[in-house]
């Protein structure tokens, strides 16, 4: 145990010194309030400016208050007409306090307005030009006229990166070409008004390019968009980027070169010259297949797969090439080939979807591969994959995968995908992922149909397309073994287009399989004449030749086929069998071995090899194999994915030490960085016993790219980053050289856990994620033991139980505890109690997941109890019930099936039809999820299929749980029959009122007050409230055009000129209307308003005579001058929810509401949460706590004064 006595003592001394030093200074928060009072209320600018300057001069003041002081001091100078001073102070806010995003945005509005005015006066010095740090030359606009040309350097430019979505990059215009649309550049130009648009002949955007910033592709697509609103160079970020035009003015294919690139922007510049106010500059985006810009096969260069290549390639090959690429092909060619193959072949479609779903869900798989698999599923358009993508988005521990799932869901048009994105937007804490979610919800990723075989309509466009359409039909018939019909389609194809290689090959095989070898030979020869290395046609010619007795000719054709395509198993089979027949068992053995390298589990190849060796074929020695492998690995030069694709075969063929020796001997001559990276990756992902030695080769390589890759892999074993400290890595390597991998990882985990126990904040969260990722090695018992002995279990359990712990730590706790596969004693004592309803829903959901393991049949009963409880108490319904259903399916006990069917039958909403059907019953029964599988469907299925289960399960009856949950509908109504007094009523469907009557929640939604909040409000009724509640959501009436942009809910004290009734009258009318139809408990009538709905909630509650007993107000202003007298607050309850991070509505407003209302006899609780303006964090749990507090206060009729504050 460490001693902390000295550190604690010094900390106390420091704290006391700080207290005494600051004892006589007023806090910056109080000074700021004084300054605001002097400025806004007293109108004394001099006094206010003196106070703001005092805050700025205080070196100990909080940065947030200093930023506000700069902003307000600048505004005071502007009010006094001192423009230069004011703008300089606002620029200081932008430049020095970028983290104060709302304040920066307000400052920029003024700065940009000023810039716009100066541009309109044609002042060429109104922007300052900054050179590019990367190239030394920034973007330039060149205009060509009849009498010459003029050049204009960029007057402002900046970079936007979604990876750091809230970071301003200032004067940094470098645009990188990478695999997704994750960076953009804004560039502005100041053009003098003397230029005439009629004289403009051409306008070019000139960019300086350095190849070091571009990946190894030949071309990339660049889209240039006109910007539609103002922005500022020093403060614009991904999160606050300006709007751009819907369509690019230019989409150009750019060659990767050093030097200058010119892009035509004539139309846009001509518009600027006609109307200078339209000139907000340009946005540059790199084309990307996933983010709605460029066609897939031109976005990153390289060729695509032909249709025949897609047909001939195996699914395994395409998945491998999807992840690791193929030389000469587009980065995403493999991905799109999988999508095309799925469209061609229904059987392949099912296999591809299954494989992609499994890989995407496998947390031990490579993150990039999982990311790609998300887009395979969305590219195919399989809507049954939406639930799995939703699970990844909501639960996966890795941000990259959640980002991929968000982008993929954005490609669907289904409502369920949108609901998933909306749900994730409320809980996601990673800014990069949140940026993608927001883009997905905005429809940026929405796409057309995936690539597919040509339709008849498309086929009418050209002879080539018509020919290929017939060829596609021919192959479809050939797969069905309808060879005669297939031959007819192929003949039509070649008649229309005599150069259709795919059709000639198909014609050959259709004829060969229907017993027409001579005719087949003619077709194959036509194919080879057009494409001499066509492996399928060469293979066909080989079989035709052998059938005619020309064995040597057959061997020659097959050898050409194998040379062209080493994975052509049909040709390898022909060679192996033929050489066996000829008695050349050495050559037969060689080709059988090559066949087995492609298909390791092929029984014919295994049996043939054994037979060839038994008949005299040479069995290689280990030294022979090593020598051959060294040459083979050296020969991988130039193959992009070759390292990763080849090395697993090496590891299968040789013992660990020999495999390492091969790599060691071949490493030096390898000049291709990609091959070396692939080798390092293959050893890492296999957890090869000599992986650390291979990584040492990579860590000491000359290539920075190779060293960077190796460092990432080394960190998986050491939980340390050696990128900046080569000496530390050498020391670590010397320490662990030659030691077993299990020991290395175990000690690395122990050290990481030791640091974790002392860490705090971001460092602690980062270490927690590292450890969670590292436990992918959990299959090794010593590795699991290390964190257990180090106390990680206790720490993770504490995180799981802590309702206030950071979301990242909570997520890591579930991953860690699940990976450690803890015993029944721990699960019973620590995890099982967390299912109780007193725990937060995220804790209960994770606890349910931890119980999901095949051995835990003892947990079926408790999990089913929670399932039934979810029907009785709608709180936290969806999250918990999904986790419970998944855990039951993982346990795999069929005794749970009847109760799960009963749960769907009792509820029959998306929560159970999907939640229980997909996560639970689908996996337990093997039945694929379908949204039509409601309770009645499952009951019928059980009666037909229960015979396949053990007798004790067959005897179980589906219980009747219908009384546990009532189907609550939403109905539109009009108070007093007035069409303008529209409201939506939730609850009370044909049910008897509870004792004392229904409680009533009247909702005044934020935003525009429209009906679009009904889903959120309905969710509040389901998750937060009991069945004893009615909820009435009012729909704001817009009395005139533009009203909702200024005043959503007009009141008596803040009216709108055309209004015919106030919001107070509206609320009272709704209450009376509901009372006329339902028995209502007068003690429990509450008004709930957030944002724009907050002021009217205060106004209704502060009427002298009102039926409302309390108010729940969230993220709202409080302006007493626009409200009834606060004296009417006596005896009423107010729950106020606000975030101190809210940059739109300052914290002083809810604090003023608390103080004012409590001073007048109201019971008040001000509760705070993190995240800023809007709903953040555990939204429904916060609302539940507020409603419970209000209910408690409303039970008492005496006017008890109470005031308090809380935090979440």
TITI-790665 format. One record per residue (C-alpha): x negated, y negated, z; residue in three letters. Coordinates in steps of 0.001 Angstrom, whole numbers, plus 500000, padded with zeros to 6 digits. Example, Ala and Ser with C-alpha at 12.3 -4.5 7.8 and 13.67 -1.06 7.14 Angstrom:
BEGIN
487700504500507800ALA486330501060507140SER
% end
This chain:
BEGIN
500000500000500000UNK498577496617499019UNK498247493804501517UNK499947490569500612UNK499244488623503805UNK496754486153502302UNK498800485520499169UNK502003485042501164UNK500256482636503540UNK498812480583500682UNK502177480523498947UNK503828479191502108UNK501124476555502513UNK501532475475498885UNK505306475355499265UNK505116473226502410UNK502645470848500752UNK504959470496497784UNK507932469825500074UNK506120467139502063UNK504621465601498910UNK508056465258497341UNK509980464456500481UNK510272460793499654UNK510959461171495916UNK514505461368494612UNK515017464466492435UNK515176463895488699UNK518701465319488581UNK519969462664490975UNK518073459899489185UNK519579460995485885UNK523086460757487365UNK522269457249488588UNK521002456264485175UNK524080457634483413UNK526318455807485887UNK524487452549485296UNK524617452999481521UNK528104454341480947UNK530170453133483901UNK528504449930485097UNK527234448944481647UNK523884447823483096UNK521388448878480413UNK518399447322482175UNK519025449312485373UNK519678452509483409UNK516480452115481349UNK514416451575484477UNK515767454800485965UNK515157456791482755UNK511583455476482603UNK511088456522486227UNK512040460093485312UNK509690460069482314UNK506822458830484458UNK507357461579487069UNK504794464275486212UNK506646466805488393UNK510073466271486857UNK511856469177485175UNK511383469173481374UNK515109469303480756UNK515683466100482707UNK512681464406481090UNK514026465269477629UNK517422463822478539UNK515716460712479896UNK513813460209476621UNK517034460677474649UNK519075458288476787UNK516287455693476909UNK516113455857473111UNK519866455372472861UNK519660452374475188UNK517043450756472947UNK519272451385469912UNK522222449798471754UNK520064446720472320UNK519080446575468645UNK515501447707469305UNK515574450239466480UNK511902451125466162UNK511521451829469861UNK514740453827469972UNK513871455997466990UNK510361456589468321UNK511803457908471598UNK514267460161469764UNK511399461479467631UNK509598462272470893UNK512593464406471928UNK512430466296468637UNK508671466799468648UNK507981467512472319UNK511130469285473517UNK512192471742470785UNK513648474110473382UNK516387471549474171UNK518246472503471012UNK521512470620471555UNK519635467442472517UNK517326467826469525UNK520329468306467253UNK521927465079468511UNK518644463191468090UNK518242464529464576UNK521692463327463571UNK520529459762464241UNK517034460247462778UNK518363461803459588UNK520949459052459194UNK518136456531459369UNK516050458490456880UNK519019458687454539UNK519508454921454709UNK515852454310453912UNK515898456808451040UNK518945455079449617UNK516901451823449701UNK514264453619447604UNK511462453242450129UNK508836455825449026UNK507229455699452456UNK510350456763454308UNK508922460282454760UNK505401461222455777UNK503712463922453644UNK502013466788455473UNK499672469150453658UNK500265472883453858UNK498003474480456422UNK497830477627454281UNK497074476275450811UNK495958472698451363UNK498622471690448838UNK502288471315449529UNK505321471703447228UNK505594469097444492UNK508327467886442149UNK507348467006438587UNK509777465051436434UNK509324464758432676UNK510776461855430701UNK510531460694427142UNK507784458249428046UNK505756460448430394UNK505820462396433645UNK505911461505437341UNK504832463634440292UNK506414463474443738UNK504885465359446680UNK507208466841449262UNK508324464250451762UNK509128466961454298UNK508991470717454516UNK509434473423457125UNK509678477169457576UNK512638479125458996UNK512055482587460437UNK514833484771461814UNK512371486788463885UNK511922483693466072UNK515303482235465372UNK515178479333467824UNK511610478182467113UNK511010475046465007UNK507966475533462737UNK507548471883461921UNK505203471060459052UNK504660474624457914UNK506053475434454459UNK504497478862453820UNK506982481333452336UNK506099485014452698UNK507310487795450474UNK508355490728452606UNK510975493432452724UNK513971491413453837UNK515286487875453672UNK513810486958457030UNK512117483689456114UNK513048480605454150UNK511531477219453357UNK513192473828453325UNK511574471099451235UNK512658467488450678UNK511683464875448071UNK512157461115448119UNK513027459895444607UNK513183456168443756UNK516426454870442329UNK514676453361439293UNK514588456831437730UNK517423457373435252UNK519107460750434972UNK519876460221431274UNK516171459957430462UNK515241463122432357UNK514092465898430052UNK512889468473432566UNK512270468836436303UNK509957471417437828UNK509389472533441393UNK505648473238441624UNK504418475661444275UNK500847476608445196UNK500502480307445887UNK497844482349447616UNK497927486060447009UNK496925486853450583UNK500438485884451574UNK502034488386449182UNK502373492178449550UNK501035494470446872UNK503825493990444338UNK503695492635440809UNK506685490294441011UNK509278489039443412UNK512515487087443048UNK512771483566444363UNK516115481834444769UNK516272478040445013UNK519374476511446580UNK520390472831446835UNK520756471876450505UNK524179470486451398UNK523499468561454615UNK520801466675456477UNK517954468340458389UNK514792467244460188UNK511319468645459596UNK510181468930463205UNK513236470526464756UNK515138472607462223UNK515184476312463096UNK516816479468461772UNK519656478942464258UNK520450475355463260UNK519484475477459584UNK521534473312457219UNK524198474612454875UNK523239475263451260UNK525175475615448029UNK527063478873447517UNK525017479724444430UNK521310479260443686UNK520413476715441058UNK517612479055440012UNK516881482745440512UNK513422483251439047UNK511200486318438853UNK507787485158440019UNK504533486974439176UNK502136487469442052UNK499195485280441127UNK496766482824442647UNK497473479259441638UNK500512477316440512UNK504103478447439957UNK506638476232438228UNK510391476623438702UNK513007474793436649UNK515313472614438798UNK516443470179436110UNK520179470385436784UNK519837469724440503UNK517417466790440114UNK519642465229437462UNK522484465305439971UNK520241463659442579UNK519339460869440182UNK523036460235439527UNK523941460301443244UNK521068459781445695UNK523312460711448656UNK523417464298447339UNK519658464677447781UNK519059466742450905UNK516298468775449323UNK515970472450448427UNK515920475777450246UNK513681478595448970UNK514636482199449689UNK512791485356448749UNK515092487777446966UNK516059490843448980UNK518240493875448301UNK519803493774451729UNK520560490106452193UNK522532489199449127UNK520091487679446676UNK518293489754444082UNK518983492968442193UNK517389495845444024UNK514956496856441316UNK513456493433440739UNK513292492066444254UNK509903493513445107UNK508538494681441752UNK507972498151440435UNK510169500487438414UNK513306502308439467UNK514133505993439217UNK515762507194436044UNK519008509085436376UNK517246512312435457UNK514585511719438103UNK517344511271440637UNK518975514517439545UNK515769516516439632UNK514430515100442906UNK515345516919446081UNK516984515093448956UNK513870515719451056UNK511703514051448405UNK513931511011448190UNK514086510554451958UNK510311510836452113UNK509851508347449276UNK512481506059450794UNK510375505667453920UNK506863505753452511UNK507215504586448932UNK505960505971445638UNK503190504491443564UNK504498502401440685UNK508050502270442052UNK509999499513443716UNK509774499456447527UNK513419500426447822UNK513669502703444811UNK513875505786447026UNK516649504276449100UNK518736503384446067UNK517993506724444437UNK519624508364447465UNK522677506163447008UNK522889507002443301UNK522424510710444010UNK525236510588446561UNK527497509076443932UNK526558511746441388UNK527089514802443532UNK529686515332446274UNK527625518073447920UNK524521515899447906UNK526611513019449262UNK527594514981452356UNK524005516131452918UNK522583512614452478UNK525124511062454828UNK524441513740457440UNK520668513357457142UNK520771509544457205UNK523088509529460228UNK520851511944462129UNK517689509989461345UNK519272506642462193UNK520427507972465570UNK517095509642466414UNK515302507311468825UNK512123509346468412UNK512013508661464643UNK510078505842463026UNK511962502588463495UNK511553501456459889UNK512947504764458637UNK515928504426460986UNK516411500864459724UNK516481502076456126UNK518937504857456946UNK521435502268458138UNK521438500836454618UNK521677504254453003UNK524969504714454816UNK526301501265453998UNK525028501526450410UNK526969504740449914UNK529925502923451407UNK530836505738453794UNK533216504056456236UNK533067507094458512UNK529525505937459292UNK530808502689460809UNK531243504256464281UNK527672505518464277UNK526319502153463102UNK528424500503465791UNK526843502718468418UNK523367501777467178UNK524255498089467240UNK525704498193470745UNK523465500727472466UNK520162501344470682UNK517133500279472764UNK515157499031469751UNK515879495576468365UNK514769496482464815UNK517339499249464639UNK520096497035466072UNK519169494452463447UNK519424497044460678UNK522764498266461975UNK524080494693462026UNK522965494061458444UNK524462497361457311UNK527798496681459019UNK527793493308457294UNK527942495119453947UNK531311496687454790UNK534600494902454247UNK536354497053456852UNK537990495406459864UNK536354497946462169UNK532909496752461041UNK533857493164461744UNK535195494107465182UNK531930495828465974UNK529921492785464939UNK532141490499467006UNK531728492748470020UNK527957492796469578UNK527835489017469217UNK529149488735472760UNK526527490998474364UNK523375490826472204UNK520490489002473929UNK517796489304471236UNK517821486095469177UNK516576487786466017UNK519305490422466136UNK521888487800467038UNK520893485775463968UNK521536488797461728UNK524880489459463452UNK525945485889462824UNK524936486127459177UNK526843489392458845UNK529979487833460316UNK529567484927457914UNK529715487393455029UNK526142486851453817UNK525487490580453430UNK528765491475451766UNK528021493285448535UNK529636494906445578UNK529744498624444931UNK526602500707445169UNK524787501816441995UNK526640504618440273UNK527015506565437081UNK528516504480434288UNK532275504304434070UNK534123504510430759UNK534733500803430872UNK531013500130431259UNK530245502742428620UNK531954500616425979UNK529294497959426292UNK526457499544424237UNK525460502792422476UNK522823503489425141UNK525396503184427895UNK527932505321426021UNK525275507976425459UNK524248508007429082UNK527893508311430128UNK528252511505428065UNK524966512752429469UNK526237512222433009UNK529383514213432218UNK527219516938430734UNK525130517297433868UNK528283517360436002UNK529582520276433895UNK526182521985433943UNK526160521948437754UNK529538523698437641UNK527947526298435296UNK530321525290432526UNK527454525444430032UNK529474525451426774UNK531368522275427758UNK528165520687429028UNK526490521389425647UNK529273519474423865UNK528797516394426063UNK525008516453425601UNK525424516789421821UNK527670513690421821UNK525061511855423881UNK522142512552421503UNK524331511858418454UNK525032508354419786UNK521471507724421065UNK518822509987419558UNK516196508683422037UNK518092509662425180UNK515446511840426875UNK517788512805429686UNK520400514103427239UNK517904516123425159UNK516651517836428301UNK520222518558429411UNK521076519928425984UNK518102522274426211UNK519137523655429576UNK522825523979428600UNK521828526017425570UNK519233528078427475UNK521715528991430227UNK524374529965427679UNK521995532401425921UNK520780530243423003UNK516982530158423483UNK516055529071419935UNK518528526194419975UNK517324525330423479UNK513713525199422231UNK514673522643419571UNK516253520370422223UNK513326520739424629UNK510848519921421852UNK512839516758420999UNK512656515765424669UNK508897516376424874UNK508326514480421627UNK509911511439423262UNK508264511992426684UNK505255514373426426UNK504937514909430190UNK508620515572430910UNK508269518350433540UNK511775519794433220UNK511551520132429422UNK508036521608429638UNK509321524096432173UNK512175525001429813UNK509781525518426914UNK507732527825429158UNK510705530029429927UNK511781530095426272UNK508238531087425227UNK508008533845427816UNK511384535182426735UNK510003535430423198UNK506910537293424431UNK504477534339424063UNK502999534550427563UNK499933532383426891UNK502144529683425397UNK504464529904428437UNK501518529522430828UNK500284526487428903UNK503685524787429093UNK504038525513432828UNK500538524250433602UNK501375521008431797UNK504585520786433823UNK502727521313437102UNK500092518785436098UNK502826516225435409UNK504830517118438550UNK502937519162441198UNK506261519784442997UNK507915521464439982UNK508759524690441798UNK510412526359438786UNK507149526073436814UNK505109527200439841UNK507414530183440169UNK506892531034436481UNK503107530835436808UNK502958532873440027UNK505258535623438745UNK503570535775435331UNK500039536019436734UNK501240538752439093UNK502576540643436092UNK499248540124434315UNK497370541479437332UNK495496538214438038UNK496335538207441724UNK493922535403442627UNK495720532957440306UNK499079534313441426UNK498102533671445048UNK497014530144444133UNK500364529243442587UNK502366530901445373UNK500417528739447846UNK501210525613445831UNK504848526665445785UNK504826527081449575UNK503332523613450033UNK506478522232448408UNK508920524693450029UNK507240526090453175UNK510233528270454097UNK510855529841450692UNK511074533586451344UNK510360534550447696UNK507152532522447705UNK506062533993451052UNK506724537540449916UNK504969536915446588UNK501885535529448318UNK501691538496450685UNK502057540852447730UNK499385539045445687UNK496888539164448570UNK497702542815449262UNK497053543627445597UNK493608542030445692UNK494142538300445802UNK491459536465447738UNK492372535356451271UNK490556532075451852UNK488223531623454792UNK488616528588457040UNK485475527047455579UNK486850527502452053UNK490088525832453092UNK488239522950454771UNK486117522322451709UNK489172522305449457UNK491077520040451839UNK488221517529452041UNK488260517168448270UNK492018517009448230UNK492156514236450828UNK489443512281449027UNK491504512555445851UNK494432510758447466UNK493016507417446302UNK495657505031445055UNK498622507006446336UNK500708504759448541UNK502503507395450563UNK500040510203449936UNK498411510102453348UNK501602510662455285UNK503017513084452734UNK499903515285452472UNK498507515439456002UNK501339517483457593UNK500450520256455135UNK496822520008456245UNK497872520281459892UNK499980523351459096UNK497157524990457144UNK494239524476459542UNK493636524600463302UNK493514521224465089UNK489748520841465209UNK489332521864461578UNK492076519476460460UNK490323516607462232UNK486988517548460699UNK488548517373457235UNK489826513852457890UNK486471512829459428UNK484533514043456394UNK486930512520453881UNK487544509175455660UNK484531507234454393UNK485094507733450656UNK488791506753450913UNK489126503188449654UNK492921502889449763UNK494132501293452984UNK497614502741452520UNK496243506294452450UNK494337505699455690UNK497394504195457353UNK499445507185456225UNK496894509597457709UNK496906507768461060UNK500685507771461071UNK500940511487460264UNK498661512486463160UNK500518510141465513UNK504004511281464633UNK502968514922464993UNK501287514186468371UNK498380516172466989UNK495837517307469628UNK493097515309467830UNK495224512223467167UNK493068509972469371UNK489975510870467363UNK491733510123464084UNK492965506816465514UNK489376505998466506UNK488415506307462818UNK491206503882461970UNK490454501501464878UNK486850501179463693UNK487693500898459986UNK486569497870457990UNK490121497017456949UNK492089494700459213UNK495310496252457922UNK494182499744458923UNK492973498543462343UNK496263496746462956UNK498274499894462190UNK496009501989464388UNK496315499535467262UNK500114499856467164UNK499806503643467385UNK497169503535470111UNK499498501376472219UNK501998504261472172UNK499499506352474138UNK497875503628476268UNK500680501037476739UNK498000498413476129UNK497193496081473241UNK493549496180472132UNK493959493915469101UNK492045491051470687UNK489601493072472775UNK487555495621470836UNK485230496118473796UNK488132497178476008UNK489177499716473411UNK485664501169473179UNK485600501531476969UNK488994503216476942UNK487982505563474127UNK484758506569475863UNK486704507214479031UNK489247509541477410UNK487270511037474518UNK487852514763474286UNK490511514830477000UNK493907516478476425UNK496603514265474987UNK498920515033477888UNK496384513683480381UNK495755510534478344UNK499443509687478042UNK500164510625481667UNK497465508329483034UNK498463505571480633UNK502026505776481871UNK500926505766485495UNK498887502614484964UNK501721500965483025UNK504220501768485762UNK501812500385488370UNK501651497082486480UNK505402497139485919UNK506075497326489641UNK504194494050490120UNK505407492284486953UNK508256489805486622UNK510324488142483927UNK509404488615480278UNK506293490626481113UNK508372493094483109UNK510929493443480325UNK508203493965477730UNK506537496670479823UNK509888498341480434UNK510504498538476687UNK506990499918476121UNK507539502625478695UNK510971503521477374UNK509462503868473917UNK506516505851475291UNK508804508435476825UNK509377509787473333UNK506515512046474464UNK508799513382477177UNK508667516912475769UNK505346517288477556UNK506049518143481241UNK502944516349482610UNK504034513179480800UNK507462513311482420UNK505865513946485772UNK503640510864485618UNK506389508222485759UNK508292510290488307UNK505294510355490661UNK504627506661490018UNK508036505554491276UNK509550504723487905UNK512676506727488680UNK513394504601491745UNK512759501372489804UNK514943502417486858UNK517694503546489215UNK517576500185490977UNK517905498394487633UNK520856500573486748UNK522622499764490015UNK521851496029490022UNK524854494155488548UNK522706491068487903UNK519694492691486265UNK518664491487482813UNK520310493338479916UNK516927494506478569UNK516039496139481892UNK519479497682482199UNK519179499166478715UNK515645500429479453UNK516834502075482667UNK519254504269480733UNK516631505251478154UNK514034506059480824UNK516310508101483069UNK517742510023480153UNK514287510816478756UNK513068512132482109UNK515796514812482150UNK516214514614485906UNK517549517507487934UNK521065518166489172UNK520305517043492722UNK519309513564491517UNK522260513296489137UNK524721514306491848UNK523299512031494526UNK522337508927492509UNK524243508924489213UNK527598510559489931UNK528616507857492488UNK528031505202489813UNK531134506432487976UNK533305504869490688UNK535429501968489529UNK533797499560491986UNK530684499486489759UNK530241497206486720UNK531404498758483488UNK527959498781481859UNK526650500744484861UNK529532503210484700UNK529045503696480975UNK525309504425481317UNK525978506741484265UNK528419508731482154UNK525812509018479431UNK523196510319481858UNK525512513167482846UNK525812514271479231UNK523612517361478952UNK524442520971478174UNK523508522252481627UNK525790519774483443UNK529079521683483279UNK529620520709486933UNK530145517105485721UNK533104517904483453UNK535644517498486264UNK534405514078487471UNK534129512810483901UNK537674513871483097UNK538848512085486241UNK537239508890484941UNK538892509465481567UNK542314509691483219UNK541528506710485426UNK540811504664482292UNK544393505298481258UNK545689504180484635UNK543486501089484917UNK542738499325481651UNK539690497571483095UNK536530498067481064UNK538484500567479021UNK536612500884475763UNK532987500933476931UNK533563503456479682UNK535854505772477764UNK533444505998474841UNK530569506859477170UNK532669509470478956UNK533806511079475705UNK530243511254474398UNK528977512794477657UNK531694515465477547UNK530763516339473981UNK527079516643474914UNK527917518939477810UNK529768521020475250UNK532325522616477562UNK535514523260475533UNK537602523145478720UNK537562519360478301UNK539365519461474939UNK543024519589476152UNK542611516639478500UNK540828514625475812UNK543707515301473406UNK546126514204476122UNK544188510951476540UNK544558510138472845UNK548226511098472949UNK548877508840475934UNK547185505813474365UNK547069506240470564UNK545060503048470053UNK541686502534468445UNK540099502914471904UNK541042506570472098UNK541736507644468508UNK538236506548467617UNK536507506500471002UNK537610509946472161UNK538151511355468685UNK534745510466467247UNK532427510543470245UNK534123513435472010UNK536482515757470171UNK534737515453466835UNK531519516809468269UNK533157519403470463UNK535313520837467686UNK533351520082464517UNK536297518098463109UNK535200514955461269UNK536644511702462556UNK539579510250460693UNK541604507252461808UNK544792509223461152UNK543864511799463815UNK546124510518466572UNK547467512426469544UNK550140514274467572UNK547587515385464980UNK545231516706467638UNK548049518526469455UNK548955520312466223UNK545299521091465573UNK544931522613469066UNK547897524907468619UNK546478526183465323UNK542821526501466347UNK542597527207470060UNK542217530912469265UNK538578530313468344UNK537748529469471966UNK537328531801475001UNK540495533141476595UNK540239530925479697UNK540132527866477419UNK543028529111475256UNK545148529337478400UNK544729525618479149UNK547682523374478343UNK547503519798477160UNK548515517753480222UNK551089515009479993UNK549265511723480578UNK551736509488478788UNK552873507950482041UNK549303506972482850UNK549150504264480187UNK551783502188478510UNK551477500942474989UNK551425497167475295UNK552476495271472198UNK552167491675471070UNK555330489813470082UNK555830486401468573UNK558366484145470271UNK559580480544470208UNK560396478757473465UNK564019477677473532UNK564345478683469876UNK562116475738468845UNK559978476827465846UNK557256474356466878UNK556947475912470339UNK555414479137469117UNK553725481587471478UNK552527485203471501UNK553733487400474376UNK551778490442475542UNK553170492963478040UNK556546493795479501UNK557523496192476710UNK560695497933477879UNK559206498365481322UNK560808497623484659UNK559267494636486446UNK557002495381489404UNK558128494523492912UNK558280490743493178UNK558279490308489408UNK555672490061486673UNK552655487839487140UNK552236485398484263UNK549069484116482584UNK549637481210480176UNK546701480878477759UNK545619477665476027UNK542842478922473714UNK539828476875472714UNK538763475982469202UNK541687474925467024UNK544248476464469369UNK545468478742466611UNK546575482382466793UNK543114483729465870UNK542251484205469544UNK544976486829469931UNK542522489737469747UNK540419488234472532UNK543523487462474608UNK544924490917474059UNK541598492351475169UNK541842490268478356UNK545251491797479041UNK543928495297478433UNK540529495092480127UNK540987492493482853UNK544593492492483994UNK546908495119485439UNK550203496285483955UNK551913493845486334UNK550941490933484062UNK552606489172481172UNK550332487025479003UNK551651484159476880UNK549205482703474348UNK550413479321473123UNK549777478314469497UNK548864474643469151UNK551099472546466943UNK549252470277464491UNK551436467168464204UNK549382465603461378UNK546452466376459106UNK543080466163460835UNK544556466225464334UNK542943469530465338UNK539495468092464646UNK540109465339467201UNK542699466533469715UNK543991470097469795UNK546319469883472813UNK547811466382473245UNK549137465649476739UNK551239462976478425UNK548101461121479531UNK546292461682476220UNK549025461706473543UNK548894462001469739UNK550931459358467848UNK553129461810465883UNK553691464371468638UNK557261465307469537UNK556393467004472837UNK553346467196475094UNK551395470298476024UNK552808470026479554UNK556337470216478160UNK555283473091475899UNK553903475135478837UNK556930474533481032UNK559273475476478152UNK557390478744477602UNK557547479594481296UNK561311478979481337UNK561741481015478144UNK559896483992479644UNK561792483711482940UNK565029483969481024UNK563948487388479699UNK561768488791482503UNK561561488640486268UNK558500486480487057UNK556635486066490360UNK556508482292490944UNK553453482590493214UNK551393484046490399UNK551824481771487392UNK548374480768486153UNK547246478659483207UNK543996479716481489UNK542141477376479132UNK538635477255477740UNK536750474632475733UNK539424472455474059UNK542041474315476127UNK540458473156479401UNK541725469531479606UNK545388470511479052UNK544981473293481650UNK543909470627484150UNK546758468344482981UNK549421471035483392UNK548141472055486819UNK547941468493488116UNK551559467548487384UNK553495466543490432UNK556175469106489637UNK555040472223487843UNK555704475964487916UNK551960476623487634UNK550260477770490839UNK546662477802489639UNK544281477274486756UNK541314479083485263UNK539177476586483300UNK536044477604481393UNK533345475578479591UNK535420472410479551UNK535108468675480151UNK536668466979483171UNK537750463364482620UNK539961462156485498UNK541000459031483603UNK542812461235481074UNK544570463409483666UNK547411463057486179UNK546538462017489701UNK544267464548491476UNK546441464084494577UNK548793466666493057UNK546067469349493346UNK546917470038496981UNK547925473651497607UNK546875474850494155UNK543906477017493156UNK541305476250490478UNK538649478651489228UNK536040476840487119UNK533566478779484943UNK530616476945483407UNK527049477487482246UNK524271475180483477UNK522638475856480081UNK525597474223478293UNK524108471422476169UNK527513470343474872UNK529235469744478206UNK526911468709481067UNK527092470491484407UNK528046467250486127UNK531578467546484701UNK532597470862486312UNK530818469756489472UNK532886466564489449UNK536033468650488953UNK535124470826491911UNK534423467862494178UNK537471465839493089UNK539982468678493311UNK538717470037496612UNK538747466563498105UNK542453466447497326UNK543345469724499036UNK542882472331496303UNK541136475678496683UNK538257475562494188UNK535516477948493119UNK532867476883490585UNK531149479927489149UNK528124479684486828UNK526684481991484202UNK523723482001481814UNK523770481414478078UNK525092477938477296UNK528401476855475781UNK530647479735474775UNK531370483201476085UNK528146484959477098UNK527190487947479227UNK529726490314480758UNK532696488193479669UNK535557490387480841UNK533935491082484181UNK533594487318484770UNK537229486747483832UNK538291489618486085UNK536428488112489053UNK538050484738488422UNK541554486191488191UNK541053488252491349UNK539945485134493213UNK542975483188491972UNK545328486020492926UNK543905486041496438UNK544407482270496809UNK547893482363495310UNK549048484917497882UNK548811482209500522UNK551418479497500380UNK549711477271502951UNK547590474459501533UNK544166475663502629UNK541294473434501628UNK538416475435500191UNK535447474699497973UNK532572476922496987UNK530164477724494161UNK528868480977492787UNK526399482366490299UNK526231485351488039UNK
% end
